[in-house]
Amino acid sequence: MKRGASDRPGQGLTRGLTHYGDAGFSLYLRRSFARSMGYSRELLARPVVGIADSRSGFNNCHRHFPELIEAVKRGVLAAGGLPLDFPTVSLGEVFLAPTSMMFRNLMAMDVEEMVRAQPMDAVVLAGGCDKTVPAQLMGAASADVPAVQLLAGPMMPTSFRGERLGACTDCRRFWAQYRAGKVDERGIEEIEGNLATTAGTCAVMGTASTMAALAEALGMALPGTAAIPAVHADRLRAAEASGRRAAELARAPLRPSQVITARSVENALRVLLAIGGSTNAIVHLSAIAGRVGAKLELARLNELSDSTPVLVDLKPTGQHYMSDLHAAGGLGAVLRELEPLLHLDCMTVAGETLGERLAREAGAWVDRSVVRPFDEPFQKRGGLVALFGSLAPNGAIVKRSAADPALFEREGRAVVFASLDDLAARIDDPQLDVNADDFLVLQNAGPKSGAAMPEAGYLPIPAKLARAGVKDMVRISDARMSGTAYGTIVLHVSPEAAVGGPLALVRSGDRIRLSIERRRIDLLVGEEELARRRAAWRPGVPPSRGYAKLYMEHVLQAEHGCDFDFLRRA
């Protein structure tokens, strides 16, 4: 059989031949079936660029992917590669129960195994909705095949009755008004139809936008591509460029393990703090780092937070939207302000170091109403801090940039909800014993709770207090919250209640002390009483089959990224 240029072992269609006991037959058979799709021998001789396509009818963020994927293919073909798209698990944030977080690791495994099992020399990872980007980066880091992250891009905000609206900080603002009786049924229905009106991810600095920014900061997405709106022509050009670059990497490999390093993870942490990004990013970035053997230490987060100001005026911390950040200069404008604090020797998938990129972009125009200068920041300290103490020995997270500073240093009485069902049943009960100075506490909403750490940490203000004008309270849980949310909310309390952590021992009426300045959260209950409660605590009944069983047996706590123990690199 005549052999072509791509018949060199390990390139193009010759990669990972299916085992039939005869390698020549395996390649002959593979080509035969590939040619049934109408490909010429010339195309089949090229390096293969896979395109991991995470679209789904249950994922509104990705409804523009057919056009986006075609643009990727153009870039691959123009650079002499063969583009082959393949489906993966898709995680539509609001369409999954109990939460998309439970299935992030499943998608990461899917991406890893399909990239490794199928014959591709490089891959473009097309994703955007909250958990898809971290899942793709986790899978790519483990497979360690050259990869370029292509982001979906954010939605555009909508003009509505004289103001701009966008998912999903505005979603929460209007829902709070509805709960307080300030918006009626007809009003909330009208607002519902005007919050999310284009393709793309949430229009604010929520989890999806945060992870897009971190993908670029890590060096896994091409420079300037994080903030481009989903419906902008530049998003299609970014897709074409991503395909072209992936085809180049197929010939001159630069692997994720060379891009995602301890130093680039620290760069991403700096960016996370400077953009006022989502608390969820701590969990996801820890999981991504764990796939390459790096560690994200919460104590180090605090050190960085105190020396990294918030530079970006975007909702939920500020007032603007992601489309404004793109028009203002994109993530590059933020990186240039942070340049003295960054590891500039970190390599990017563009084939240049971060320092080389920033030197190339020096002097670019920036809209200072959106991206502030380093010495004139939007907020003087970083958006996130980690708390420790007797209630959270292994740590907890608070987004101080989206919280009320008047609640940062205080002691309060606990009002405890034992589960999500308990919360739903009692939060709006007129007889609930609660006042504005109390601390709302939710238990059993962490990784191993059965609820799989949903975005339930944004506990609603009790209806009777909301109607009285209360807009914020201290809220504490082992759950997560949406990156689009705001409030004085302590999250990711670890160890969680479901494994018998101190959070499980809190009772209504207990006193809790919170100090953002001292980075502490403490349960003010004597050790003798805690020992009595600990002896009476019993774990829940674990699931008996399927992915839920695998998840429950192997998921780690929040400080380890809620990854599976067997997927992290030691």
N, C-alpha and C positions, 0 to 999 in steps of 0.2 A: 504494500500500500504506500503510495506516495505521501510523504510527510511534508507539511507546510511549516512556515516560520513559527507559528504559534504552537507547534508540537513539542517545543522544548518543555520538559517536565515542569509542572507547577505554574504554567501560564495559560490564561484564557480557558478554553473548554477542557484543557488537559488537567486542570486542577482537580484534585479529589475525585478521581474516577470511581464510578460505582463498581463494586467488586463482583465480577463474574468468574474470576479465576484466569482471565485472559485480558491483559491491559489493552492490547490492540483491538480486540472485539469490543471492549467497553467504550473506547473512543469512537470506533466506527458506529456503534449503536447510538451513542450520544449525538454524533453529527447527523445521523439519519433522522432522528426525531427532531433535532433543531431545524433541519432543512424542511421539515413538514410545516414550519411556521413561515416559510418563504424566504429565509435568509440565504444569501449567496455564500459560496466558499470563501470569498474575499472577506466578507464581514465576519464570518465565523473564525477567521484566522486572527482577528484583532484581540487585544486585551479586553476583558469583560469588566464592565462597571455595573454592579448591582445597584438598584434603586429600591430602598426599603420604603414601601408606600403604606402609610398608616391611616389611609382614609377609611371611612365607614359611613353608612347611612345613619349611624347613631353618634356621629361626631360632626356637629355643625361647623366647628372651627376649620375643618379641612375640606369644605365643600368646593373649594377652588383648586383642589389638587390635580384633577385631570389636566388642566391647563399648565399647572406648575410642573408636573411630571414630564409633559411634552417639551417644556423648555429645558429641563435637565437633559433629556435625550438629545436635543439639538446640540448642546454643549459637548456631550460625550462624542457624538458622531463627528463634530467639527474638529475634535482633537484626536481623532483616529481610534476611538474605542467603540466597543459594542455595548449599548445600554440594554440591560434586561431588568425590568421592574418585577418586584415580587411583593405579595401582601404580608403584613404582620398583624399581630393583635393591635387593635385600635382602642384607645381609652378616651371616650367622650366624657368629660368631667361630670356633667350633670345627669348622665344617662345610666350610671352604674350603681348597683347596690351590693354590699352596703356602702362602698366608697371605691373610687378609682385607685386609691392608694393600695388596696389589697391586691390589685392586679398589675401594679407597676413592675414587680419582680417577675411576674409571668411574662409580660411583654419583653422585659430585658432578656429573659432566657430565650424567648422566641427569636429576638433579633440576633443574639449571640449564636445560637445554633444554626439558624438559616444562613447567616453570613459565613460561618465556618463550613457548613455542609454543602453549600452550593458553589459552583465554580466561578468565583469572582476575584479579580485582582485588586479592586477597590470598591467602595460603596458610598453612595449618597444617602444620608439618613433624612428622610422628609417627615417632619413632625412639627407640632406646635402646642397642641392642647396640653394642659399642665403636666401630666405624668408621662407624656410620650417622649419629650426631649430627654429627661433624665433616664428613662428606660432605654432609649436608643444609645445614649452615651455610655451607660453601664454595660450594655451588651457589646458595643463596639470596643470598649476598653478591654473587655475580657477576650473577645475574638482576636483583637489586635491586628486586624486587616486595615490597610489605609482607608480612612473614612473622612467625609466632609459632612458637617451638619447643615442641613438646609431648613430654615425656620419658616413656619407658615406665615408669620407676620400678624400684626394686630389689626383688629377692626378699626374702621373710622368712626368717630363720634357722630352723633346725629343732632341736628338743630330741632329743638322742640319747645315751642312757646317762649321763645326768646332766650333759651339757654342751651348749652351743649350737654348732651347726655351720652353716656357710654357704659357698656358693661365693664365691671360689675359693681364698682363702688357706688355708683348712682342707684343700682338695683337695691343695695342695702339701705341707702339713705331714704328712698321712697318707701321701702317696706317698713322701716322704723316709723315713718310718718303715718303709714296705714295702721300699724299696731297702736299708735298713739291717738288714732281717731282724727287725724288731720287730713287724710286722703280717703275718699269714699270708694266703694266698689267700682263705680264707673271710672273714677280717676285712676285707680291702680291697674285696671284693665287697659286703659289707653296708654299708660306708661309702659306696661308690659310689651306693647307692640312697637315701642320706640327706643328700647334700650340696646338691642343687638340687631343691627339692620344690614350688616355686610358680612362677607366671609372674613375669617380670621379669628384670632384669639382675643381675649378681653382687652379693651382699649386703654386700660390703666396699667400701673406697675404692679399687677398681680403676679401670681406664680408663673404663668406662661411667659409674660414679658420679662420677668426676672430671669427665668431659665434661658431665654433667648439671649439676654445680655451676658449671662455667665458662660454660655456656649462660645460667644465671641471672645470674652475675656480669657477663657481657657485656651483659646487658639484653635478650637475645633470648627468654628464657622468662619467664613471669609470675612475680612475686615469690612465694616460698614453695613453688614447685612442684618443685624439684630432687630432694628427698629423700623425697617421699611414696612409700610402698611400692606396688608394682604392684597388689596385691590390696586395697588400702585404698579405701574409698568416696571419700575425698578425692581420689584419683587420677581418678575419674570426674568429680568436681566441677571438678577442674583442667582436664580435657578440655573440659567444657562452657564454662568460663570462657575457655579459649583460643579456642574457636570463636566465642564472642560477641565477644571482643576483635578477632579477625581480621575479622569483619564490620564492626566499627567502623572499623578501619584501611582497609577497602575504600573507605570514604567520605571519610576524612580521613587520607590516606596518611602513614605514617612508615616510611621505607625502611631496610633493613638498613645501607646506607652511612651513615645518620645515627645508627645505634646502635653498630655495630662500627667503632670508631675507634682511633687509637693510644692514647688515654687509657683507653678501656674495655678494650683488650687488656692494658694495664698493670694495671688493676684485677683482671682475670682472673688475671694472673701472681701478684699478691699473694695472691689466694684459693687458687690452686694450691699455693703454698708453705705457707700456713696450715693447709690441710687434709691435708698430707702426701700430696698426690695423685700420680697416675701419671706416670712418666717419659714415657709416650706422649703426654701432653698437650702437652709442649714441641713435638713434631713437629706435632701437629694444630693447636695455637694459632698456630704459625708459618705454617701453610698457610692458615688462616682469615684471619690478618692480611694475608698476601700478596695475598689477593683484593680487598682494599680499599686496597692501596698502603701499608700500615703494615709496620713491621719489628719482629721480635722478636730483639733482640740478646742473645747468650748472656752477654756481659760485663755487660749490664744485669741479667740474671737473677741473677748473683752479687751485685751490689749490693743488689738487693731481698731476696735470701735472707738476707743478714747482718742485715737490719733487720726481718724478718718471722718471728715465732716460729710454731712449730707449735701450734695451739690445739685441734685435734680429736683425741680419743683413739679412733681407729678402726683396725681391722685394714686393712692389714698393719703399720702403724706402731704401733698400740695394740691395744686389746682389744674395742672395741664394733663394732656393725654399723650399716648405713645406716638401718635402721628406728629405731635408738636416736637417731641424729642428728635424724630427723624429730620424734620425741617430745621431744627436748631443745630444740627451737626452730628446727630447720632451718638453712638457709644464712644466713637473716637474723641469727641469733645470732652467726655468724662475722663477717658484714659489719659488724655494730655494734661489735664489738671492734676491727676494722680501720679504723673510720671515719676517724681522724686521718690515715691513710696513703693514703686513696682519693681519686680524682678524683670529687667528689660532683656535678659538673655534667653527668656523662654521662647521656644520655637512655636510657630503657628502653621496650620495646614496650608497657608499661602506660600510657604517656603521661605519666609523671612522671620526674623525675631521680632518680638514686640517692640524693642527699641528701634529697629530699622523701620518698622511700620510708622511709629510715632514721629521719627525724623522725617519721613516722607510726607507726613500730613502736617508738619509744622506750619503755623500761620493760617490754617484753614478758618473760615468764618464760623462764629458761634453766636447763637441767640442767647444773650446773657439773662433774659427773663426766664429761660427754661433751664439752662446749665450755668450755674453760678461759678465765679472764680474761686479758687481754693481758699484765698484769704478773705472772701466775702460770701461764705457759704449760706445755704438755705437754713441749715441747722449746724451747730458747731461740732456735734459729735455724731457718730454713726447711728444708723437707724435701729440696730439690733443689739441686745445684750443678753448674756447668759446669767442665770441666777443659780445659786447653790444654797444649801442650808438643810435644816432637819426635814423639811417637806420635800426637798428635791436633792438628795445626796449626789446623784449623778448629773444633775443639771435640769434647767428649764429655760425657756426662751420668752422674751418679751420684745415687742416692736415698739420701742419708746418713741420713735418718730411719728407714729400714728396714734399716740396715747395722750391722755390728759396729765400734764405734769403735776397738777394739784393732787393726783392720786398716787404719786410715786413713793412717798414716805408716809406710811400709815399702818395702823393696826386695826383689824376689823373682826367682826363676828362672822363665823362661817355659816352659810346656808347651803346645805349639802343635798345634791341630787345623786342618787346611787347609780343611775344609768340614764341612757338617752330616753328610754320610755318613761322613767320617773320624771325627767325634766319636762318632757312633752305634756305629761299629765298634770303637773303642778305649777309650772312657771307662771301661768296666767290665772291661777286660782285666787279669787279676791281674799280668801282667808290665809293665804301664804304669809307667814311671819317673816317679813323682810322690809328693810329700809335702805335708803340710798347709801348709807355708810357701811353696809354689810359686804362681805366677800362671797360671791356666788361660786360654789365649788361643784364641779362635775367629775364623778368617778367612773371608772370602767368604760373609757372611750379611747384607750391606747392601742398599741399594735396587736396585743394578744387578747383583747377584750371580747372578740367576736364581732364587734363593730369595726375593727381593723383601722382604728385611728382616723375617723372621718373629720371633716372640717366643721366640727361642732363646738370648737372652743369659743367661737363667737356666740356665747350664750345670750339669748335675747334679754333685754331689760324687762323685768316683770311688768305686765300690762298696766297694773295700777300705778307703778312708778313712771312708766313711759307717758301715761296720760297726765301725770303731774309735772312733766317736763324734764325728768331725769334722762340724760343722754349718754352717760358713761358710768360704769361701776367697775371695781376690780373683779375680774373673773379668772378662775384657776381651773385647769384640767390637764389630763394626759392626752387630750385630743390635739388636733391641728386647727388652724383657721385659714380661711381663704386669704391669699395675698391681697385681695381687693378690700378686705375688711379693715376696720379701725377700732380703737378702743384700748383700754388698759387691761390687757388680756395676757395672762401667764399660761404658756402652752408647753407641751412636750414634757410634762413633769415625769421624771425618771428616778427610780424604777416606777413603772405604772401601777395602778391599782390592781389590775388583773393578775399580777404576779406577787401581790402582797406588799407592794411598796408603801411608804408612809402615807401616800394619798388615800389608800384604802382604809386607813385608820381614822380619818377625820370624821367628826360627828357635828351635826348642827349645834351651834352654840359655842364651839371651840373658838379660841382666839388665834389669829394668824397675823404675823408681822411681815410686811413687805418693805424692802428698801432697795430701790433701783440704784441709788448711789453706792450702797455697800454690796450690791449684787447678791442679796440674800432674800430667801423666803423661808420662814420658820413657823412650825406648828408649836404653839405655846401650851403644850400638854405634858404633864409629868411622865417620866419614864415608866413608873409603876403602872399607871393607867394604860399607857401604850402597850405594855407587855400583856396586860389582860386582854386588850382588844386584839392584839396580834395572835394570841392563843385561840381566840374564838373565830378568826378569819378562815374561810374555806374557799378554795379556787373553784372556778366554774367548770362545767363539763365540756371538754374539747370536742370538736367535730370528729367524725369517725371515718370519713372517706374523702376522696378527691383532692382537688387543689387546696380546699380549705384546711384539710388535715396537714398537708405538706406545709402550708403557710404557717399554721399555728405551731408546728413542731420546730420550725427553723427560723422564724422571723426574729430579728434582734431588736433591741431597744432603740429609742430615737437617736441617742448620741452616736450610735453606729449606723445610722442611716436607714434603719428598718429593712436592711438587706437580709438575705438568707445567710446563715452562718457558713454554709458550704460554698458560697460564691465569692466571698471576699478573699483577696490575696493576703497571706500571712505576712 
